[in-house]
């Protein structure tokens, strides 16, 4: 399951870097502070990254799965994948 990004964060991340306020940058940093890999950087580096970070949404996921009989099965999307696994099993 894909994690949900809060709408207010998406709106901030869709802004061009030069239009982000200090408050926008702090908001992004506070959200990303929940990631251990983000916390290893100094606060100054974190804020620098938050000035330029962009939001990208995964539109389509294609999964290719090999069944127990050896044939390949292709499906699209996260919800579809769960349904496909049930069909294969």
N, C-alpha and C positions, 0 to 999 in steps of 0.2 A: 504494500500500500504506500502510495506517495504521500509524504507529509504535506500538510496544508500550510501555506504561507498566508498570514493575516493580510487582509485587504489594504490596511493602512501602510504596511511594509511594502507591498507591491507598488502602491502609488508613489512612495518615496523612491523606490528602486527604478521606477520608470522615468523619473526625472533625469535630465542631463546633469552630470556631475557639477557643473558650474552653477546650477540653480538650486542645489541642496543647501539647506540652512545648517547651522551648527547643531540645532536641535534634531534635524533629520539624521545627521551623521551619528549623533549620540544614540538615537533610537535604533539605528541599524546595529551599532556596536553592542548595545545592551541585549539585543536579540541574539546576535552571534556569539555573545559571551557564554552562552550555554554549550558551545562546542569546545571540547577539550583542545582540539587542534588550533582553534582561534586564540585561546587563552595563553598559549605558549609565547605569543608575540608581545612586545611591549605595548603599552597603551597608545603611544604615539604611532606605532606601526599599524595597530588595529584601526585607528581613526583614519590613517592614510588609505588603508584598504577600503574602508567604508565610504570614502569619498568617490571611489571609482567603480565599486562593485555594481554589477548589473543583474537584472532579473531575467531569467530565461525559463520558459515553461516547456516541458516535454509534451509535444502534441500527440505523438503516436509512438507506440512501442511495438516492435515486431519481435516475436519470440519464435524460435525454431526449436522443437523438441524431438528427440528420438524416442520412439515408443519401444516397448519391450520386444516387439516383433522386428525392430530395426528400421521401420519406415519413419520418415520425417513428417512432422506435423507443424504447420505454421499458423499462428494466430496473431491478432492485433489487439493492442490495448491491455491495460492492467486488469480490468474486469473480465475481459474475454479470456485472459490467461487462466484465471481460476476455473472458469467453465470448461476450457479446453483440457485442463488437468483431469477433471472429473470424467471427460469423454475418453481420455487415453487410458485411465486406470481400469 
